[in-house]
Amino acid sequence: MKRVVLLALKTPRFLYRELGEGSGFRVPGSGDSVPGGQLPVASNIDPYSVASRLSFGLWDSLPDGELLSAAAENKLQTREQVAAQAERMINDPRTRSKIREFLLQWLKVDQPPEIAKDKERFPDFSPEAAADLRTSLDLFLDDVVWSEKSDFRELLTANWTYLNGRLAQLYRPDLPLDAPFVKMAFDPAERTGVLTHPYLMAGFAYTASSSPIHRGVFIARSVLGRSLRPPPMAVSPLPVELHKDLTTRERITLQTKPEACQSCHSMINPLGFTLENYDAVGRFRTEDAGKPIDPSGGYRTRSGDLVKFHGVRDLANFLVDSEETRSTFVEQLFHYMIKQPIRAYGADALPKLREAFSKNDCNIRRLAVEIATTAAMSNSEVGTQNAE
């Protein structure tokens, strides 16, 4: 029994689905030459391999009866056939769950943060309100993704969110206390999609003040896909009590002024400052420390262009049209669904998926179908490229 268990746990056939029987892959024998350390691969795609890659990409589970029947009848030979199966599978609860989990990871809230706030400054913010905010975010994400348009751009620009009676007392007091969750519109200058959702704003903040740094890091890394080095040392924020005459923006500017900080904060701060209209619990405000809020910011693109913003609405309008934003979203969704880097599928995989994403009006569900289809149909092609 010990030998069987050790063999199972160590064999590539157990560790990697791609090396299973009938997958088009084979484990090299002692006489095989393996250039570059890659496994030689057969030139054709086995339909059961396509079915497996499709089901694990969309469901993280085994193929169902209909998918296995399609494989048995050789109805997974063309891209159209595979895409039709992916379209059928996209509305399954397992796909819905997987896409929601991805979005929570994309937003850096897959591990729910402990949102505790200063009781003196925010006496109405309770653990129950924090839990309601998480529900509000889940409802918002489901509404956007599973609507008819499934428009990625609406994730960043929607001027509505879900509130119940308890949350309305904090963010828009025009619902009775016992009201269930309802979809409520805001002034477009006050709310713009997930960028200003109170759950994220409260999570990317300190107990008593906002945090342009946490918010700027989120936008830079998750939305724009930029790499940031970790800080050289742990630095505590300047205490509000010692600088009561300074706004949060002024304190952050003062603390990150040294040249050693600016290599990263020259990008982080201007992005985070656009969200300064939102306090530590995500309420819209126009003043900080008795001074008018300055929500101006900017961003230097990968091509070197400097884009300036006055508030988060300007930032959101830039992000929805940015190739950087769309490439980041496509690449991250691919990695989450397929569990492999997109570049393993060829240098043109990302540009093609990004182009299809734009042509399909940034439809998230359609993007998931394209990703699953691309990965399922590229099995032998990827292996052949690696072997060469």
C-alpha positions in Angstrom: 0.0 0.0 0.0 2.9 2.4 0.8 4.4 1.8 -2.6 1.1 2.4 -4.4 0.5 5.6 -2.5 4.0 6.9 -3.1 3.8 6.0 -6.8 0.5 7.8 -7.2 1.6 10.9 -5.4 4.8 11.2 -7.4 3.7 10.2 -10.9 3.2 13.1 -13.4 0.0 11.3 -14.5 -1.5 11.9 -11.1 -0.1 15.5 -10.7 -1.0 16.8 -14.1 -4.2 16.2 -16.1 -2.4 16.8 -19.3 -0.3 13.7 -18.9 -3.3 11.4 -18.4 -4.2 8.6 -20.8 -5.9 9.8 -24.0 -4.8 13.4 -23.5 -2.5 13.6 -26.4 0.5 13.7 -24.1 2.8 10.8 -23.1 5.5 10.3 -20.5 9.0 9.9 -22.2 10.7 6.5 -21.9 14.3 6.0 -21.1 15.2 6.2 -24.8 13.3 9.4 -25.5 15.1 12.7 -26.2 13.4 15.6 -24.5 14.7 18.9 -25.9 14.5 21.8 -23.4 13.1 19.4 -20.8 9.7 19.4 -22.4 7.6 16.3 -23.0 7.1 15.1 -26.6 3.5 15.5 -27.6 1.2 13.9 -30.2 0.1 16.0 -33.0 -3.7 15.6 -32.5 -6.1 16.5 -29.8 -8.0 13.7 -28.2 -11.7 14.8 -27.7 -11.7 13.6 -24.1 -8.8 15.9 -23.4 -10.7 18.8 -24.9 -13.7 17.8 -22.7 -11.5 17.7 -19.6 -9.8 21.0 -20.2 -13.2 22.6 -20.9 -14.8 21.3 -17.7 -11.9 22.1 -15.5 -11.6 25.5 -17.0 -15.2 26.4 -16.4 -16.2 24.2 -13.5 -13.0 23.0 -11.7 -14.7 19.6 -12.1 -15.1 16.6 -14.3 -17.0 16.6 -17.6 -20.8 16.0 -17.4 -22.7 13.4 -19.4 -23.4 15.7 -22.3 -19.8 16.8 -22.7 -18.6 13.1 -22.6 -21.2 12.2 -25.2 -19.9 15.0 -27.4 -16.4 13.6 -27.0 -17.6 10.1 -27.8 -19.3 11.2 -30.9 -16.3 13.3 -32.1 -18.2 16.5 -31.7 -15.4 18.4 -30.1 -13.2 18.7 -33.2 -13.8 22.3 -34.3 -13.7 25.6 -32.4 -17.4 26.2 -33.1 -18.3 22.8 -31.5 -16.2 23.5 -28.4 -17.4 27.1 -28.1 -21.1 25.8 -28.3 -20.4 23.5 -25.3 -18.7 26.3 -23.4 -21.8 28.5 -24.0 -24.0 25.8 -22.6 -21.7 25.4 -19.5 -21.3 29.1 -18.8 -24.6 29.4 -16.9 -24.0 26.5 -14.6 -23.8 27.4 -10.9 -20.2 26.1 -10.8 -19.2 28.7 -13.4 -21.0 31.4 -11.6 -19.2 30.5 -8.4 -15.8 30.4 -10.1 -16.3 33.8 -11.8 -17.4 35.4 -8.6 -14.4 34.0 -6.8 -12.1 35.4 -9.5 -13.7 38.8 -9.2 -13.2 38.8 -5.4 -9.6 37.9 -5.9 -9.2 40.6 -8.6 -10.6 43.1 -6.1 -8.3 41.8 -3.3 -11.2 40.9 -1.0 -11.2 37.1 -1.5 -10.0 36.9 2.1 -12.5 39.1 3.8 -10.7 41.9 5.6 -11.5 42.6 9.2 -13.2 46.0 8.9 -13.2 47.7 12.3 -13.6 51.4 12.6 -13.0 54.0 15.2 -16.2 54.1 17.4 -15.8 57.8 18.1 -15.5 58.8 14.5 -18.0 56.3 13.1 -20.4 55.3 15.8 -22.9 53.9 13.3 -20.5 51.5 11.6 -21.0 48.0 13.1 -19.8 44.5 12.3 -23.3 43.9 10.9 -22.9 46.9 8.6 -19.6 45.4 7.4 -21.3 42.1 6.7 -24.1 43.9 4.8 -21.4 45.7 2.7 -20.0 42.3 1.6 -23.5 41.2 0.6 -23.9 44.4 -1.3 -20.7 43.8 -3.2 -21.7 40.2 -4.1 -25.1 41.4 -5.4 -23.4 44.1 -7.4 -21.0 41.7 -9.1 -23.7 39.2 -9.8 -25.9 41.8 -11.3 -23.3 43.1 -13.7 -21.8 39.8 -14.8 -25.1 37.9 -15.3 -27.0 40.8 -16.9 -27.7 40.6 -20.6 -24.7 42.8 -21.5 -22.3 41.4 -18.9 -20.3 44.5 -19.5 -16.9 44.8 -17.8 -17.0 48.5 -18.2 -20.0 48.7 -15.9 -18.0 47.2 -13.1 -15.9 50.4 -13.2 -18.5 53.0 -14.1 -21.9 52.0 -12.6 -23.5 54.8 -10.5 -25.7 52.4 -8.6 -25.2 49.8 -5.9 -27.3 47.6 -3.5 -28.3 48.9 -0.1 -30.6 47.7 2.6 -32.1 49.7 5.4 -29.1 49.4 7.7 -26.7 50.5 5.0 -29.0 53.3 3.9 -28.6 55.0 7.3 -24.9 55.3 6.5 -24.8 56.0 2.8 -28.2 57.2 1.6 -30.8 57.6 4.4 -34.0 57.3 2.3 -34.9 53.7 3.2 -36.7 52.4 6.3 -34.4 50.6 8.7 -35.9 47.1 8.0 -35.8 47.5 4.2 -34.3 44.5 2.2 -31.5 45.0 -0.3 -32.6 47.1 -3.3 -30.7 48.6 -6.3 -30.2 52.3 -5.7 -28.8 55.0 -8.1 -26.4 57.7 -7.0 -25.2 61.0 -8.5 -22.6 59.8 -11.0 -20.1 62.2 -9.4 -20.4 60.2 -6.1 -20.3 56.6 -7.1 -18.5 54.8 -9.9 -18.6 51.0 -9.8 -16.4 48.9 -7.7 -13.8 51.7 -7.5 -16.0 53.5 -5.0 -18.0 50.6 -3.5 -18.1 51.2 0.3 -16.9 47.7 1.0 -13.6 48.3 -0.9 -13.3 51.9 0.4 -13.7 50.7 4.0 -11.3 47.8 3.4 -8.6 49.9 1.8 -8.6 52.4 4.7 -7.4 52.7 8.3 -9.7 52.6 11.3 -10.0 56.4 11.5 -8.9 57.7 8.1 -8.8 56.9 4.5 -5.7 55.4 2.9 -4.7 56.7 -0.5 -1.7 54.3 -0.5 -3.8 51.1 -0.1 -6.3 52.4 -2.7 -3.6 53.4 -5.1 -1.8 50.1 -4.8 -5.1 48.3 -5.5 -5.6 50.3 -8.7 -2.0 50.0 -9.9 -1.7 46.2 -9.3 -5.2 44.8 -9.8 -6.7 47.1 -12.4 -3.7 48.3 -14.4 -1.5 45.2 -13.8 1.6 47.2 -12.7 4.4 45.6 -10.7 5.3 47.4 -7.5 8.3 46.5 -5.3 7.6 45.9 -1.6 8.6 48.8 0.7 12.2 48.5 1.9 11.0 48.7 5.5 7.7 48.8 7.5 6.6 52.3 8.0 3.7 53.4 10.2 1.5 56.2 8.9 1.8 59.6 10.4 -0.7 59.8 13.3 -3.7 62.0 12.6 -3.5 63.3 16.2 -0.1 64.8 15.6 -1.0 66.5 12.4 -4.6 67.6 12.9 -4.2 70.6 10.7 -3.2 68.4 7.7 -5.5 66.5 5.3 -4.8 62.8 4.6 -3.5 63.9 1.2 -1.1 66.3 2.9 0.1 63.7 5.4 0.8 61.1 2.7 2.6 63.6 0.6 4.8 64.6 3.5 5.5 61.0 4.5 6.4 59.7 1.0 8.4 62.8 0.0 11.9 61.1 0.3 13.4 60.1 -3.0 13.6 56.4 -1.9 9.8 56.4 -1.6 9.0 58.0 -4.9 10.1 55.1 -7.1 6.7 53.6 -6.3 4.7 56.3 -4.7 5.0 58.6 -7.7 2.5 56.1 -9.3 0.6 55.0 -6.1 -0.2 58.4 -4.6 -1.7 60.1 -7.7 -4.0 57.1 -8.3 -5.1 56.9 -4.6 -5.7 60.6 -4.3 -8.5 60.4 -6.8 -10.5 58.5 -4.2 -10.0 61.0 -1.4 -13.7 61.9 -1.5 -14.4 58.7 0.4 -13.7 58.5 4.1 -12.7 55.4 6.1 -16.1 53.8 5.8 -16.6 54.7 2.2 -19.0 57.7 2.7 -18.8 60.5 0.2 -17.3 63.7 1.6 -16.2 67.1 0.3 -13.9 68.1 3.3 -11.1 66.7 5.3 -9.6 68.4 8.3 -11.8 71.4 7.6 -10.3 71.8 4.1 -11.9 71.1 0.7 -10.9 67.7 -0.7 -8.5 67.8 -3.6 -9.2 64.6 -5.7 -6.8 65.4 -8.5 -4.4 62.8 -9.6 -2.7 61.3 -12.6 -1.1 58.2 -14.2 1.9 57.7 -16.5 1.0 55.0 -18.9 3.4 52.2 -20.0 3.9 54.2 -23.2 5.1 57.2 -21.2 2.0 59.4 -21.6 0.9 61.4 -18.6 -2.9 61.3 -18.0 -4.4 63.7 -15.4 -7.7 63.1 -13.5 -9.9 65.3 -11.3 -11.7 62.7 -9.2 -12.5 59.0 -9.6 -15.0 59.5 -12.4 -12.2 60.8 -14.7 -10.1 57.8 -13.6 -12.9 55.4 -14.3 -13.5 56.8 -17.8 -9.8 56.4 -18.5 -9.6 52.8 -17.2 -12.6 51.5 -19.2 -10.9 52.6 -22.5 -7.3 51.6 -21.5 -5.6 48.7 -23.2 -3.6 48.2 -20.0 -6.8 47.6 -18.0 -8.4 45.2 -20.6 -5.1 43.3 -21.0 -4.8 42.9 -17.2 -8.3 41.7 -16.8 -8.0 39.2 -19.7 -4.7 37.9 -18.5 -5.8 37.5 -14.9 -9.1 35.8 -15.8 -7.2 33.4 -18.0 -4.7 32.5 -15.3 -7.5 32.0 -12.8 -9.6 29.8 -15.0 -6.9 27.7 -16.7 -4.3 27.7 -13.9 -1.5 28.4 -16.4 0.1 31.7 -17.7 -1.4 32.9 -20.9 2.0 33.2 -22.6 2.3 29.4 -22.5 -0.4 29.4 -25.2 1.6 31.4 -27.6 2.7 35.1 -28.1 -0.6 35.9 -29.8 -3.0 34.5 -27.3 -3.3 37.6 -25.2 -3.7 40.1 -28.1 -6.3 37.8 -29.8 -8.3 37.4 -26.6 -8.1 41.2 -25.9 -9.2 42.0 -29.4 -12.2 39.5 -29.1 -13.0 41.1 -25.7 -13.2 44.5 -27.2 -15.2 43.3 -30.3 -17.7 41.6 -28.0 -18.3 44.9 -26.1 -16.3 43.8 -23.1 -18.7 41.0 -22.4 -17.3 39.1 -19.4 -19.3 35.8 -20.0 -18.2 35.8 -23.6 -14.6 36.3 -22.5 -14.8 33.3 -20.2 -16.2 31.2 -23.2 -13.3 32.4 -25.4 -10.7 31.6 -22.8 -12.1 28.1 -22.1 -12.3 27.4 -25.8 -8.8 28.7 -26.6 -7.3 26.6 -23.8 -9.2 23.5 -24.8 -8.3 23.7 -28.5 -4.7 24.7 -28.0 -3.7 21.6 -26.1 -1.6 19.9 -28.8 -0.5 23.1 -30.3 1.1 24.3 -27.1 2.8 21.0 -26.5 4.2 20.9 -30.0 5.6 24.4 -29.6 7.2 23.4 -26.3 8.7 20.2 -27.7 10.2 22.2 -30.6 
